[in-house]
């Protein structure tokens, strides 16, 4: 029994050390790891490339800009600014017009926008810990939206293995600035892939 307990303790210690080491500033020349977030895999299976679609929408770009501003507020641990920007993003999402897309895309976009709006509204009225929980799902929604609408911006999908079992977000900059931990672990994460 002592051997089993000792083995379990050793395994727990090893797992903790691996997780802790994964968020240190590592070698920048590491190859990006394959996407491991199941939520993203589900939406990206049939979309090898998120190249800009022919029916690019300026309102989709406005949503992206509002998303990046919100991300930056969370990076800066600014609860008040994140509340304001959550409400701004909710308005941009409600103004989105999917009528230029195919019937199937319209249906997908309607579901994505509806879910993203709900999370943006929650961010507009929550403490920063709760904002970050909603930002995780909002990031998935925005990534799914970009898969359909495309974008003319070069985006970086970044991934933090530490937050909630592993969480991704989008950024316009390659340098990692973690919105889930802010100043607590600002550089925790890595670029998972480039979009465009």
N, C-alpha and C positions, 0 to 999 in steps of 0.2 A: 504494500500500500504506500509505503514511504517513497518507493521508486516511482510509482505512478504520479504522486503529488509533486515530486521533484521534477519529473519530465514535463508535467503540465506547467509548472512554474517557469521552467526554462523556455518552453514554447511561448508562453505569454510574454516573457521578457524579450525574446527574439522578435516577436511580432511588433511589440512596442518600439523597439530600436529601429526596425525596418520602416515603420510608419513615420517615426521622427526624422530619420535620415532622408526620407523621400521629399521632405519639404525644405531641406537645406539648399542653398545655391549650389546646384550641381554643375557638371560640365555642360556648357552651352552647346557643345557640338554633338550631344546625344541625339540620336534619331528619335523623332516623335513616336511615342508608343501608339499602337493601334487603339482605336476608340474602344473603350471598355464600358462606357455608360450605356446600359440597355435601352434607356429611353431614346438616346440619340440613334442607336443602331436601328431601332424600329422605324424611324422616320427616314433614314438615309439609305436603307437597303437598295432601293431602286434609283437612287440619285447619286451616281458616282461623282458628279461634278455639279457645283452650284453656280454654274455660269449664268450670266445675266440673261433673263428671258426677253423675248421680243416685246412683251407687254409690260415692261418696267413701269412702275407707278411711283410718282413723286411722293405720294402719301406713305408708301412703304419706306422710302428714304427718311421721311420725317419721323416715322416710328423708330427707325434705327437710331437716328440722332438723339431722340428722347431717351431711348434705352441706354445709349452710351453715356449720356449725362447722368442718368440715374446710377449706372454702374460706378461712375467716378465719385458720386456722392457717398456711396457705400464704401468705396476704397478709402475715402477720407473720413470715415466714421461719422458722417454728418446726417444725423437722424432727421433734423428739420428740413434740410435741403432735399433729402430722399423723399420725405412726405410730399413736398411741393412737386418734385419731379415725377413721383408716382401718379399724382393727379394729372399732370401735364401729359404723361404717356397714355393714361386712360382716355383722355380727350382725343389724342392722335389716333388711338386704336379705334375709337368709335367713329371717327371720320373716314376711316379706310373704306374704299370702294373697290370691291372685287369683281365688278361687272365685266371687266375686260379679259377675264380669265375663263378657261373652259368650265363646263358644268362641274366636273369632278374637282378641279382646283377651287372653284367657288365654294363648294361644299366643305372641302378641307380648310380653306381660309376662314370660313365662317366659324367653324369649330375652334380653330387656333385663336382667332381674334376674340371670340367670346371668353375663352379661358384666360388669355393674356390680360384682357380688360379687368376681369375679376381679380387677378393677382396684382395688377397695377393699382387698383382701387384699395386693396388691402394694404399695400405698401404706403399709400397715402394717409393711412390712419393708424399705423403701428409703431411699436418701438423697434429699434434697429435689429435686434435678434430676430424678431418676427418678420421684419422686412427682408432679411437675408434668406429666410426660409421660403418666402414667396418669390424672391428673385431667382432661386434655383429653378422653379417651374416656369417662371416667366422667361428665363434664358432658353429653356427647351422650346417654348412656344415661338420665340423670336427666331431661333435657329430653324425651326420647321417652316416658318413664314418665308425666310430667306431662301430656303430650298425651292420654294414655289415662285416667289417674286423675283429672285435674283437681286444683285446689287452691283453698282459700279465701283464700290469700295473694296480694297483689299482688307479682308478680315482674318483674324486669328482666333481659332477656337482653342481656348485654354482650359486646362484641367487641374483641379486640386484634388489629390487623393485623400486628403484629410477631412474635408467637410462632408458630413452626412454620407459616408461610404464612398465618396468620390463624386465630384460635381464639376460640370463644365460651364463656361460662359463665353461670350464673344467680346472681342476687343479690336480696336483699330490699330493698336500698337503691339509689336512683337514682345516688348518687355512686359513681364508678368507683374500685374498689380491686382492682388486678390480682393475681390469685393466681399467675400464671405468672412474674411478675418480682419481686413483693414490693417491698421497699424500693428495689431497683435502678431500677424504673420504675413506681412505685406507681399513678400516675394514667393510665397508658397504656391507651387504649381509649375506647369510647363505648357508650351505650345503643343497642342495635340495635332493640329493640322491647319493649313492655310486655305482660305476660301477666296477664289479668284486669283 
